[in-house]
């Protein structure tokens, strides 16, 4: 019983892991901080997150975030445009 309890505590204390995903923007609503990719993945972004300027449908973005093992994402660190606009930083 103690071994099971100890294993459970170790799993609960597992560190957050860095991860990333990318996709093509289908819709970005800056007012509600909601980003939807063409594969229908929806990301609810924190209001404090700095987004690339002028995100429009068709842009390819990369989201860097920490994951909380099998419990989904914990925090989004950055969103960046993978294919910069002509001469623009993104």
WOFENTA-V468022 format. One record per helix or strand of 3 or more residues. SS is the DSSP state (@ for helix, = for strand). FROM is the first residue (numbers start at 0). LEN is the number of residues. If there is no record, write none. Layout:
BEGIN
ss->SS from->FROM len->LEN
ss->SS from->FROM len->LEN
END
This chain:
BEGIN
ss->@ from->1 len->11
ss->= from->16 len->13
ss->= from->33 len->4
ss->= from->41 len->3
ss->= from->59 len->8
ss->@ from->68 len->3
ss->= from->72 len->9
END
